[in-house]
Amino acid sequence: MTIPYVGRCLGSGEPARAGSIERTGKEQTGVCVACSGRFDLQDGRVVEHETAEAGERESMGDRQPPHRA
Ligand SMILES: [Zn+2]
């Protein structure tokens, strides 16, 4: 099985989705607006990452397609 490499996600370096931010001690995570994966935040922005696979995405209770930057 081959998973195509999609590279750096468009949501890298962008603010996390509103309402998705979780804090654990000093660590913050948030959901990427582009791929809906949950990643660490640095200064309130999603760290650079690859596009999350479908199984890693979080449902936020809506079915809207992801934003395209
Ligand atoms: Zn992403």
N, CA, C, O and the ligand as a Tripos MOL2 file, in Angstrom:
@<TRIPOS>MOLECULE
protein
  277   275    70     0     0
PROTEIN
NO_CHARGES

@<TRIPOS>ATOM
      1 N           0.8570   -1.1920    0.0000 N.3       1 MET1
      2 CA          0.0000    0.0000    0.0000 C.3       1 MET1
      3 C           0.8870    1.2340    0.0000 C.2       1 MET1
      4 O           1.8280    1.3480    0.7860 O.2       1 MET1
      5 N           0.5730    2.1340   -0.8790 N.am      2 THR2
      6 CA          1.3670    3.3460   -0.9950 C.3       2 THR2
      7 C           0.5450    4.5610   -0.5920 C.2       2 THR2
      8 O          -0.5220    4.8220   -1.1470 O.2       2 THR2
      9 N           1.0550    5.2860    0.3690 N.am      3 ILE3
     10 CA          0.4020    6.5360    0.7680 C.3       3 ILE3
     11 C           1.1690    7.6780    0.1140 C.2       3 ILE3
     12 O           2.3600    7.8510    0.3750 O.2       3 ILE3
     13 N           0.5120    8.4470   -0.7190 N.am      4 PRO4
     14 CA          1.2320    9.5340   -1.3760 C.3       4 PRO4
     15 C           1.7440   10.5440   -0.3620 C.2       4 PRO4
     16 O           1.0550   10.8770    0.6020 O.2       4 PRO4
     17 N           2.9280   11.0160   -0.5820 N.am      5 TYR5
     18 CA          3.5010   12.0130    0.3050 C.3       5 TYR5
     19 C           2.9760   13.3730   -0.0950 C.2       5 TYR5
     20 O           3.2090   13.8460   -1.2070 O.2       5 TYR5
     21 N           2.2700   13.9890    0.8210 N.am      6 VAL6
     22 CA          1.6470   15.2680    0.4920 C.3       6 VAL6
     23 C           2.4540   16.4450    1.0110 C.2       6 VAL6
     24 O           2.2000   17.5980    0.6610 O.2       6 VAL6
     25 N           3.4450   16.1270    1.8660 N.am      7 GLY7
     26 CA          4.3370   17.1870    2.3030 C.3       7 GLY7
     27 C           3.7360   18.1040    3.3480 C.2       7 GLY7
     28 O           2.7900   17.7490    4.0520 O.2       7 GLY7
     29 N           4.3020   19.2730    3.4290 N.am      8 ARG8
     30 CA          3.9570   20.2290    4.4700 C.3       8 ARG8
     31 C           2.5150   20.6880    4.2960 C.2       8 ARG8
     32 O           2.0800   21.0710    3.2100 O.2       8 ARG8
     33 N           1.8060   20.6330    5.3910 N.am      9 CYS9
     34 CA          0.3900   21.0100    5.3580 C.3       9 CYS9
     35 C           0.2300   22.5220    5.2340 C.2       9 CYS9
     36 O           1.0390   23.2980    5.7420 O.2       9 CYS9
     37 N          -0.8180   22.9080    4.5550 N.am     10 LEU10
     38 CA         -1.1010   24.3400    4.3930 C.3      10 LEU10
     39 C          -1.3790   25.0210    5.7190 C.2      10 LEU10
     40 O          -1.2450   26.2390    5.8450 O.2      10 LEU10
     41 N          -1.7710   24.2180    6.7180 N.am     11 GLY11
     42 CA         -2.0840   24.7990    8.0200 C.3      11 GLY11
     43 C          -0.8590   25.0290    8.8910 C.2      11 GLY11
     44 O          -0.9740   25.6080    9.9710 O.2      11 GLY11
     45 N           0.3140   24.5880    8.4430 N.am     12 SER12
     46 CA          1.5370   24.7900    9.2220 C.3      12 SER12
     47 C           1.7620   26.2750    9.4630 C.2      12 SER12
     48 O           1.7590   27.0790    8.5310 O.2      12 SER12
     49 N           1.9570   26.6240   10.7320 N.am     13 GLY13
     50 CA          2.2480   28.0090   11.0630 C.3      13 GLY13
     51 C           1.0200   28.8930   11.1390 C.2      13 GLY13
     52 O           1.1250   30.0960   11.3790 O.2      13 GLY13
     53 N          -0.1530   28.2920   10.9320 N.am     14 GLU14
     54 CA         -1.3930   29.0600   11.0260 C.3      14 GLU14
     55 C          -2.0120   28.8560   12.4070 C.2      14 GLU14
     56 O          -1.7320   27.8550   13.0670 O.2      14 GLU14
     57 N          -2.8480   29.7920   12.8480 N.am     15 PRO15
     58 CA         -3.5400   29.6010   14.1290 C.3      15 PRO15
     59 C          -4.4150   28.3520   14.0950 C.2      15 PRO15
     60 O          -4.9540   27.9840   13.0510 O.2      15 PRO15
     61 N          -4.5470   27.7090   15.2500 N.am     16 ALA16
     62 CA         -5.3980   26.5220   15.3540 C.3      16 ALA16
     63 C          -6.8660   26.9150   15.2040 C.2      16 ALA16
     64 O          -7.2470   28.0720   15.3800 O.2      16 ALA16
     65 N          -7.6610   25.9240   14.8790 N.am     17 ARG17
     66 CA         -9.0930   26.1560   14.7320 C.3      17 ARG17
     67 C          -9.6730   26.6910   16.0350 C.2      17 ARG17
     68 O          -9.3240   26.2210   17.1180 O.2      17 ARG17
     69 N         -10.5420   27.6590   15.9270 N.am     18 ALA18
     70 CA        -11.1620   28.2740   17.1010 C.3      18 ALA18
     71 C         -11.8610   27.2140   17.9310 C.2      18 ALA18
     72 O         -12.6000   26.3850   17.4000 O.2      18 ALA18
     73 N         -11.6240   27.2440   19.2330 N.am     19 GLY19
     74 CA        -12.2960   26.3140   20.1290 C.3      19 GLY19
     75 C         -11.6370   24.9590   20.2270 C.2      19 GLY19
     76 O         -12.0950   24.1070   20.9880 O.2      19 GLY19
     77 N         -10.5610   24.7370   19.4680 N.am     20 SER20
     78 CA         -9.9330   23.4110   19.4510 C.3      20 SER20
     79 C          -8.7200   23.3300   20.3630 C.2      20 SER20
     80 O          -8.1500   22.2540   20.5470 O.2      20 SER20
     81 N          -8.3240   24.4500   20.9300 N.am     21 ILE21
     82 CA         -7.0750   24.4830   21.6860 C.3      21 ILE21
     83 C          -7.2450   23.8240   23.0440 C.2      21 ILE21
     84 O          -8.1840   24.1110   23.7870 O.2      21 ILE21
     85 N          -6.3000   22.9210   23.3510 N.am     22 GLU22
     86 CA         -6.2930   22.2700   24.6490 C.3      22 GLU22
     87 C          -4.9410   22.5150   25.2920 C.2      22 GLU22
     88 O          -3.9040   22.5400   24.6300 O.2      22 GLU22
     89 N          -4.9870   22.6940   26.6040 N.am     23 ARG23
     90 CA         -3.7560   22.9900   27.3270 C.3      23 ARG23
     91 C          -3.4850   21.8500   28.3040 C.2      23 ARG23
     92 O          -4.3730   21.4370   29.0500 O.2      23 ARG23
     93 N          -2.2750   21.3570   28.2940 N.am     24 THR24
     94 CA         -1.8660   20.3170   29.2300 C.3      24 THR24
     95 C          -0.5720   20.7940   29.8740 C.2      24 THR24
     96 O           0.5100   20.6640   29.3010 O.2      24 THR24
     97 N          -0.7040   21.3520   31.0810 N.am     25 GLY25
     98 CA          0.4790   21.9290   31.6850 C.3      25 GLY25
     99 C           0.9600   23.0980   30.8390 C.2      25 GLY25
    100 O           0.1990   24.0250   30.5610 O.2      25 GLY25
    101 N           2.2180   23.0520   30.4320 N.am     26 LYS26
    102 CA          2.7560   24.1180   29.5820 C.3      26 LYS26
    103 C           2.4790   23.8650   28.1120 C.2      26 LYS26
    104 O           2.6180   24.7560   27.2750 O.2      26 LYS26
    105 N           2.0820   22.6280   27.8100 N.am     27 GLU27
    106 CA          1.8980   22.2590   26.4060 C.3      27 GLU27
    107 C           0.5260   22.6880   25.9110 C.2      27 GLU27
    108 O          -0.4630   22.6230   26.6420 O.2      27 GLU27
    109 N           0.4830   23.1180   24.6850 N.am     28 GLN28
    110 CA         -0.7870   23.4330   24.0460 C.3      28 GLN28
    111 C          -0.8900   22.6600   22.7500 C.2      28 GLN28
    112 O           0.0840   22.5310   22.0080 O.2      28 GLN28
    113 N          -2.0740   22.1500   22.4860 N.am     29 THR29
    114 CA         -2.3270   21.5290   21.1990 C.3      29 THR29
    115 C          -3.5800   22.1530   20.5950 C.2      29 THR29
    116 O          -4.4160   22.7200   21.2990 O.2      29 THR29
    117 N          -3.6870   22.0350   19.2890 N.am     30 GLY30
    118 CA         -4.8590   22.5750   18.6080 C.3      30 GLY30
    119 C          -5.0520   21.8480   17.2880 C.2      30 GLY30
    120 O          -4.1540   21.1660   16.7950 O.2      30 GLY30
    121 N          -6.2330   22.0070   16.7350 N.am     31 VAL31
    122 CA         -6.5760   21.3240   15.4950 C.3      31 VAL31
    123 C          -6.2590   22.2330   14.3080 C.2      31 VAL31
    124 O          -6.6480   23.4000   14.2580 O.2      31 VAL31
    125 N          -5.5470   21.6530   13.3710 N.am     32 CYS32
    126 CA         -5.1690   22.3590   12.1510 C.3      32 CYS32
    127 C          -6.4110   22.6850   11.3270 C.2      32 CYS32
    128 O          -7.2820   21.8340   11.1420 O.2      32 CYS32
    129 N          -6.4860   23.9160   10.8340 N.am     33 VAL33
    130 CA         -7.6570   24.3070   10.0510 C.3      33 VAL33
    131 C          -7.6510   23.6550    8.6720 C.2      33 VAL33
    132 O          -8.6930   23.5540    8.0250 O.2      33 VAL33
    133 N          -6.4810   23.2160    8.2240 N.am     34 ALA34
    134 CA         -6.3930   22.6650    6.8680 C.3      34 ALA34
    135 C          -6.6420   21.1640    6.8330 C.2      34 ALA34
    136 O          -7.3830   20.6790    5.9780 O.2      34 ALA34
    137 N          -6.0260   20.4160    7.7600 N.am     35 CYS35
    138 CA         -6.1000   18.9550    7.6750 C.3      35 CYS35
    139 C          -6.8540   18.3360    8.8450 C.2      35 CYS35
    140 O          -7.0780   17.1260    8.8590 O.2      35 CYS35
    141 N          -7.2490   19.1400    9.8240 N.am     36 SER36
    142 CA         -8.0340   18.6770   10.9740 C.3      36 SER36
    143 C          -7.2730   17.7140   11.8720 C.2      36 SER36
    144 O          -7.8820   17.0310   12.6960 O.2      36 SER36
    145 N          -5.9620   17.6470   11.7300 N.am     37 GLY37
    146 CA         -5.1650   16.8810   12.6710 C.3      37 GLY37
    147 C          -4.8450   17.7260   13.8880 C.2      37 GLY37
    148 O          -4.8270   18.9550   13.8130 O.2      37 GLY37
    149 N          -4.5890   17.0610   15.0180 N.am     38 ARG38
    150 CA         -4.2230   17.7920   16.2330 C.3      38 ARG38
    151 C          -2.7120   17.7960   16.3880 C.2      38 ARG38
    152 O          -2.0620   16.7520   16.3260 O.2      38 ARG38
    153 N          -2.1680   18.9770   16.5900 N.am     39 PHE39
    154 CA         -0.7230   19.1320   16.6800 C.3      39 PHE39
    155 C          -0.3710   20.0700   17.8120 C.2      39 PHE39
    156 O          -1.2240   20.7790   18.3470 O.2      39 PHE39
    157 N           0.9180   20.0620   18.1730 N.am     40 ASP40
    158 CA          1.3920   21.0110   19.1740 C.3      40 ASP40
    159 C           1.2830   22.4370   18.6280 C.2      40 ASP40
    160 O           1.3300   22.6740   17.4210 O.2      40 ASP40
    161 N           1.1380   23.3550   19.5490 N.am     41 LEU41
    162 CA          1.1230   24.7640   19.1880 C.3      41 LEU41
    163 C           2.3950   25.4280   19.6920 C.2      41 LEU41
    164 O           2.9020   25.0960   20.7630 O.2      41 LEU41
    165 N           2.8920   26.3530   18.9190 N.am     42 GLN42
    166 CA          3.9750   27.2240   19.3610 C.3      42 GLN42
    167 C           3.5030   28.6500   19.1530 C.2      42 GLN42
    168 O           3.1740   29.0500   18.0360 O.2      42 GLN42
    169 N           3.4730   29.4180   20.2420 N.am     43 ASP43
    170 CA          2.9930   30.7930   20.1700 C.3      43 ASP43
    171 C           1.6020   30.8580   19.5630 C.2      43 ASP43
    172 O           1.2790   31.7920   18.8290 O.2      43 ASP43
    173 N           0.7820   29.8630   19.8730 N.am     44 GLY44
    174 CA         -0.6010   29.8770   19.4290 C.3      44 GLY44
    175 C          -0.8080   29.4080   17.9960 C.2      44 GLY44
    176 O          -1.9290   29.4300   17.4860 O.2      44 GLY44
    177 N           0.2710   28.9830   17.3470 N.am     45 ARG45
    178 CA          0.1570   28.5360   15.9560 C.3      45 ARG45
    179 C           0.5540   27.0780   15.8420 C.2      45 ARG45
    180 O           1.4050   26.5900   16.5870 O.2      45 ARG45
    181 N          -0.0670   26.3940   14.9090 N.am     46 VAL46
    182 CA          0.1970   24.9750   14.7150 C.3      46 VAL46
    183 C           1.6260   24.8050   14.1720 C.2      46 VAL46
    184 O           2.0320   25.4780   13.2240 O.2      46 VAL46
    185 N           2.3660   23.8940   14.7950 N.am     47 VAL47
    186 CA          3.7180   23.6520   14.3230 C.3      47 VAL47
    187 C           3.6900   23.0640   12.9140 C.2      47 VAL47
    188 O           2.6820   22.5080   12.4790 O.2      47 VAL47
    189 N           4.7930   23.1930   12.2220 N.am     48 GLU48
    190 CA          4.8660   22.6500   10.8600 C.3      48 GLU48
    191 C           4.6730   21.1350   10.9030 C.2      48 GLU48
    192 O           5.2390   20.4540   11.7580 O.2      48 GLU48
    193 N           3.8840   20.6250    9.9890 N.am     49 HIS49
    194 CA          3.5300   19.2080   10.0240 C.3      49 HIS49
    195 C           3.1060   18.7670    8.6300 C.2      49 HIS49
    196 O           2.8620   19.5810    7.7390 O.2      49 HIS49
    197 N           3.0290   17.4620    8.4760 N.am     50 GLU50
    198 CA          2.4700   16.9230    7.2460 C.3      50 GLU50
    199 C           0.9570   16.8100    7.3920 C.2      50 GLU50
    200 O           0.4350   16.7350    8.5050 O.2      50 GLU50
    201 N           0.2740   16.7980    6.2840 N.am     51 THR51
    202 CA         -1.1780   16.6660    6.3050 C.3      51 THR51
    203 C          -1.5800   15.3840    7.0180 C.2      51 THR51
    204 O          -1.0660   14.3080    6.7130 O.2      51 THR51
    205 N          -2.4990   15.5000    7.9670 N.am     52 ALA52
    206 CA         -2.9230   14.3460    8.7460 C.3      52 ALA52
    207 C          -3.7170   13.3810    7.8720 C.2      52 ALA52
    208 O          -4.4580   13.7860    6.9760 O.2      52 ALA52
    209 N          -3.5390   12.0910    8.1590 N.am     53 GLU53
    210 CA         -4.3430   11.0960    7.4630 C.3      53 GLU53
    211 C          -5.7530   11.0860    8.0380 C.2      53 GLU53
    212 O          -5.9950   11.5860    9.1360 O.2      53 GLU53
    213 N          -6.6680   10.5140    7.2870 N.am     54 ALA54
    214 CA         -8.0780   10.5610    7.6770 C.3      54 ALA54
    215 C          -8.2940   10.0440    9.1020 C.2      54 ALA54
    216 O          -9.0890   10.6090    9.8540 O.2      54 ALA54
    217 N          -7.5900    8.9750    9.4720 N.am     55 GLY55
    218 CA         -7.7860    8.3790   10.7780 C.3      55 GLY55
    219 C          -7.2870    9.2290   11.9230 C.2      55 GLY55
    220 O          -7.6240    8.9800   13.0810 O.2      55 GLY55
    221 N          -6.4850   10.2340   11.6080 N.am     56 GLU56
    222 CA         -5.9260   11.0890   12.6520 C.3      56 GLU56
    223 C          -6.7470   12.3530   12.8510 C.2      56 GLU56
    224 O          -6.4980   13.1300   13.7730 O.2      56 GLU56
    225 N          -7.7160   12.5470   11.9890 N.am     57 ARG57
    226 CA         -8.4620   13.7980   12.0430 C.3      57 ARG57
    227 C          -9.4980   13.7630   13.1410 C.2      57 ARG57
    228 O         -10.0240   12.7080   13.4940 O.2      57 ARG57
    229 N          -9.7780   14.9230   13.6670 N.am     58 GLU58
    230 CA        -10.7640   15.0290   14.7140 C.3      58 GLU58
    231 C         -12.0390   15.6270   14.1650 C.2      58 GLU58
    232 O         -12.0150   16.5930   13.4020 O.2      58 GLU58
    233 N         -13.1360   15.0480   14.5570 N.am     59 SER59
    234 CA        -14.4220   15.6230   14.1940 C.3      59 SER59
    235 C         -14.7540   16.7450   15.1610 C.2      59 SER59
    236 O         -14.6980   16.5600   16.3770 O.2      59 SER59
    237 N         -15.0910   17.8800   14.6360 N.am     60 MET60
    238 CA        -15.4810   19.0000   15.4810 C.3      60 MET60
    239 C         -16.9900   19.1710   15.4570 C.2      60 MET60
    240 O         -17.5080   20.2020   15.8870 O.2      60 MET60
    241 N         -17.6840   18.1830   14.9660 N.am     61 GLY61
    242 CA        -19.1260   18.2380   14.9640 C.3      61 GLY61
    243 C         -19.7090   18.9530   13.7630 C.2      61 GLY61
    244 O         -20.9190   19.1670   13.6960 O.2      61 GLY61
    245 N         -18.8770   19.3190   12.8270 N.am     62 ASP62
    246 CA        -19.4100   19.9000   11.6020 C.3      62 ASP62
    247 C         -18.8450   19.1200   10.4230 C.2      62 ASP62
    248 O         -17.9000   18.3450   10.5690 O.2      62 ASP62
    249 N         -19.4150   19.3290    9.2930 N.am     63 ARG63
    250 CA        -19.0120   18.5890    8.1000 C.3      63 ARG63
    251 C         -18.5180   19.5280    7.0160 C.2      63 ARG63
    252 O         -18.5350   19.2020    5.8290 O.2      63 ARG63
    253 N         -18.0850   20.6780    7.4420 N.am     64 GLN64
    254 CA        -17.6090   21.6260    6.4450 C.3      64 GLN64
    255 C         -16.2430   21.1880    5.9350 C.2      64 GLN64
    256 O         -15.4270   20.6720    6.6980 O.2      64 GLN64
    257 N         -15.9980   21.3900    4.6630 N.am     65 PRO65
    258 CA        -14.6860   21.0340    4.1200 C.3      65 PRO65
    259 C         -13.6220   21.9480    4.7200 C.2      65 PRO65
    260 O         -13.9180   23.0710    5.1270 O.2      65 PRO65
    261 N         -12.3960   21.4670    4.7700 N.am     66 PRO66
    262 CA        -11.3260   22.2910    5.3400 C.3      66 PRO66
    263 C         -11.0870   23.5340    4.5060 C.2      66 PRO66
    264 O         -11.3470   23.5740    3.3030 O.2      66 PRO66
    265 N         -10.5860   24.5340    5.1870 N.am     67 HIS67
    266 CA        -10.2380   25.7590    4.4850 C.3      67 HIS67
    267 C          -9.0890   25.5210    3.5230 C.2      67 HIS67
    268 O          -8.2300   24.6710    3.7590 O.2      67 HIS67
    269 N          -9.0820   26.2620    2.4660 N.am     68 ARG68
    270 CA         -7.9220   26.2700    1.5870 C.3      68 ARG68
    271 C          -7.2740   27.6440    1.7370 C.2      68 ARG68
    272 O          -7.9240   28.6670    1.5260 O.2      68 ARG68
    273 N          -6.0340   27.6640    2.0890 N.am     69 ALA69
    274 CA         -5.3440   28.9390    2.3010 C.3      69 ALA69
    275 C          -5.1550   29.6560    0.9650 C.2      69 ALA69
    276 O          -4.5940   30.7510    0.9260 O.2      69 ALA69
    277 ZN         -2.5460   20.4750    8.8680 Zn       70 ZN70
@<TRIPOS>BOND
     1     1     2 1
     2     2     3 1
     3     3     4 2
     4     3     5 am
     5     5     6 1
     6     6     7 1
     7     7     8 2
     8     7     9 am
     9     9    10 1
    10    10    11 1
    11    11    12 2
    12    11    13 am
    13    13    14 1
    14    14    15 1
    15    15    16 2
    16    15    17 am
    17    17    18 1
    18    18    19 1
    19    19    20 2
    20    19    21 am
    21    21    22 1
    22    22    23 1
    23    23    24 2
    24    23    25 am
    25    25    26 1
    26    26    27 1
    27    27    28 2
    28    27    29 am
    29    29    30 1
    30    30    31 1
    31    31    32 2
    32    31    33 am
    33    33    34 1
    34    34    35 1
    35    35    36 2
    36    35    37 am
    37    37    38 1
    38    38    39 1
    39    39    40 2
    40    39    41 am
    41    41    42 1
    42    42    43 1
    43    43    44 2
    44    43    45 am
    45    45    46 1
    46    46    47 1
    47    47    48 2
    48    47    49 am
    49    49    50 1
    50    50    51 1
    51    51    52 2
    52    51    53 am
    53    53    54 1
    54    54    55 1
    55    55    56 2
    56    55    57 am
    57    57    58 1
    58    58    59 1
    59    59    60 2
    60    59    61 am
    61    61    62 1
    62    62    63 1
    63    63    64 2
    64    63    65 am
    65    65    66 1
    66    66    67 1
    67    67    68 2
    68    67    69 am
    69    69    70 1
    70    70    71 1
    71    71    72 2
    72    71    73 am
    73    73    74 1
    74    74    75 1
    75    75    76 2
    76    75    77 am
    77    77    78 1
    78    78    79 1
    79    79    80 2
    80    79    81 am
    81    81    82 1
    82    82    83 1
    83    83    84 2
    84    83    85 am
    85    85    86 1
    86    86    87 1
    87    87    88 2
    88    87    89 am
    89    89    90 1
    90    90    91 1
    91    91    92 2
    92    91    93 am
    93    93    94 1
    94    94    95 1
    95    95    96 2
    96    95    97 am
    97    97    98 1
    98    98    99 1
    99    99   100 2
   100    99   101 am
   101   101   102 1
   102   102   103 1
   103   103   104 2
   104   103   105 am
   105   105   106 1
   106   106   107 1
   107   107   108 2
   108   107   109 am
   109   109   110 1
   110   110   111 1
   111   111   112 2
   112   111   113 am
   113   113   114 1
   114   114   115 1
   115   115   116 2
   116   115   117 am
   117   117   118 1
   118   118   119 1
   119   119   120 2
   120   119   121 am
   121   121   122 1
   122   122   123 1
   123   123   124 2
   124   123   125 am
   125   125   126 1
   126   126   127 1
   127   127   128 2
   128   127   129 am
   129   129   130 1
   130   130   131 1
   131   131   132 2
   132   131   133 am
   133   133   134 1
   134   134   135 1
   135   135   136 2
   136   135   137 am
   137   137   138 1
   138   138   139 1
   139   139   140 2
   140   139   141 am
   141   141   142 1
   142   142   143 1
   143   143   144 2
   144   143   145 am
   145   145   146 1
   146   146   147 1
   147   147   148 2
   148   147   149 am
   149   149   150 1
   150   150   151 1
   151   151   152 2
   152   151   153 am
   153   153   154 1
   154   154   155 1
   155   155   156 2
   156   155   157 am
   157   157   158 1
   158   158   159 1
   159   159   160 2
   160   159   161 am
   161   161   162 1
   162   162   163 1
   163   163   164 2
   164   163   165 am
   165   165   166 1
   166   166   167 1
   167   167   168 2
   168   167   169 am
   169   169   170 1
   170   170   171 1
   171   171   172 2
   172   171   173 am
   173   173   174 1
   174   174   175 1
   175   175   176 2
   176   175   177 am
   177   177   178 1
   178   178   179 1
   179   179   180 2
   180   179   181 am
   181   181   182 1
   182   182   183 1
   183   183   184 2
   184   183   185 am
   185   185   186 1
   186   186   187 1
   187   187   188 2
   188   187   189 am
   189   189   190 1
   190   190   191 1
   191   191   192 2
   192   191   193 am
   193   193   194 1
   194   194   195 1
   195   195   196 2
   196   195   197 am
   197   197   198 1
   198   198   199 1
   199   199   200 2
   200   199   201 am
   201   201   202 1
   202   202   203 1
   203   203   204 2
   204   203   205 am
   205   205   206 1
   206   206   207 1
   207   207   208 2
   208   207   209 am
   209   209   210 1
   210   210   211 1
   211   211   212 2
   212   211   213 am
   213   213   214 1
   214   214   215 1
   215   215   216 2
   216   215   217 am
   217   217   218 1
   218   218   219 1
   219   219   220 2
   220   219   221 am
   221   221   222 1
   222   222   223 1
   223   223   224 2
   224   223   225 am
   225   225   226 1
   226   226   227 1
   227   227   228 2
   228   227   229 am
   229   229   230 1
   230   230   231 1
   231   231   232 2
   232   231   233 am
   233   233   234 1
   234   234   235 1
   235   235   236 2
   236   235   237 am
   237   237   238 1
   238   238   239 1
   239   239   240 2
   240   239   241 am
   241   241   242 1
   242   242   243 1
   243   243   244 2
   244   243   245 am
   245   245   246 1
   246   246   247 1
   247   247   248 2
   248   247   249 am
   249   249   250 1
   250   250   251 1
   251   251   252 2
   252   251   253 am
   253   253   254 1
   254   254   255 1
   255   255   256 2
   256   255   257 am
   257   257   258 1
   258   258   259 1
   259   259   260 2
   260   259   261 am
   261   261   262 1
   262   262   263 1
   263   263   264 2
   264   263   265 am
   265   265   266 1
   266   266   267 1
   267   267   268 2
   268   267   269 am
   269   269   270 1
   270   270   271 1
   271   271   272 2
   272   271   273 am
   273   273   274 1
   274   274   275 1
   275   275   276 2
@<TRIPOS>SUBSTRUCTURE
     1 MET1         2 RESIDUE 1 A MET
     2 THR2         6 RESIDUE 1 A THR
     3 ILE3        10 RESIDUE 1 A ILE
     4 PRO4        14 RESIDUE 1 A PRO
     5 TYR5        18 RESIDUE 1 A TYR
     6 VAL6        22 RESIDUE 1 A VAL
     7 GLY7        26 RESIDUE 1 A GLY
     8 ARG8        30 RESIDUE 1 A ARG
     9 CYS9        34 RESIDUE 1 A CYS
    10 LEU10       38 RESIDUE 1 A LEU
    11 GLY11       42 RESIDUE 1 A GLY
    12 SER12       46 RESIDUE 1 A SER
    13 GLY13       50 RESIDUE 1 A GLY
    14 GLU14       54 RESIDUE 1 A GLU
    15 PRO15       58 RESIDUE 1 A PRO
    16 ALA16       62 RESIDUE 1 A ALA
    17 ARG17       66 RESIDUE 1 A ARG
    18 ALA18       70 RESIDUE 1 A ALA
    19 GLY19       74 RESIDUE 1 A GLY
    20 SER20       78 RESIDUE 1 A SER
    21 ILE21       82 RESIDUE 1 A ILE
    22 GLU22       86 RESIDUE 1 A GLU
    23 ARG23       90 RESIDUE 1 A ARG
    24 THR24       94 RESIDUE 1 A THR
    25 GLY25       98 RESIDUE 1 A GLY
    26 LYS26      102 RESIDUE 1 A LYS
    27 GLU27      106 RESIDUE 1 A GLU
    28 GLN28      110 RESIDUE 1 A GLN
    29 THR29      114 RESIDUE 1 A THR
    30 GLY30      118 RESIDUE 1 A GLY
    31 VAL31      122 RESIDUE 1 A VAL
    32 CYS32      126 RESIDUE 1 A CYS
    33 VAL33      130 RESIDUE 1 A VAL
    34 ALA34      134 RESIDUE 1 A ALA
    35 CYS35      138 RESIDUE 1 A CYS
    36 SER36      142 RESIDUE 1 A SER
    37 GLY37      146 RESIDUE 1 A GLY
    38 ARG38      150 RESIDUE 1 A ARG
    39 PHE39      154 RESIDUE 1 A PHE
    40 ASP40      158 RESIDUE 1 A ASP
    41 LEU41      162 RESIDUE 1 A LEU
    42 GLN42      166 RESIDUE 1 A GLN
    43 ASP43      170 RESIDUE 1 A ASP
    44 GLY44      174 RESIDUE 1 A GLY
    45 ARG45      178 RESIDUE 1 A ARG
    46 VAL46      182 RESIDUE 1 A VAL
    47 VAL47      186 RESIDUE 1 A VAL
    48 GLU48      190 RESIDUE 1 A GLU
    49 HIS49      194 RESIDUE 1 A HIS
    50 GLU50      198 RESIDUE 1 A GLU
    51 THR51      202 RESIDUE 1 A THR
    52 ALA52      206 RESIDUE 1 A ALA
    53 GLU53      210 RESIDUE 1 A GLU
    54 ALA54      214 RESIDUE 1 A ALA
    55 GLY55      218 RESIDUE 1 A GLY
    56 GLU56      222 RESIDUE 1 A GLU
    57 ARG57      226 RESIDUE 1 A ARG
    58 GLU58      230 RESIDUE 1 A GLU
    59 SER59      234 RESIDUE 1 A SER
    60 MET60      238 RESIDUE 1 A MET
    61 GLY61      242 RESIDUE 1 A GLY
    62 ASP62      246 RESIDUE 1 A ASP
    63 ARG63      250 RESIDUE 1 A ARG
    64 GLN64      254 RESIDUE 1 A GLN
    65 PRO65      258 RESIDUE 1 A PRO
    66 PRO66      262 RESIDUE 1 A PRO
    67 HIS67      266 RESIDUE 1 A HIS
    68 ARG68      270 RESIDUE 1 A ARG
    69 ALA69      274 RESIDUE 1 A ALA
    70 ZN70       277 GROUP 0 **** ****
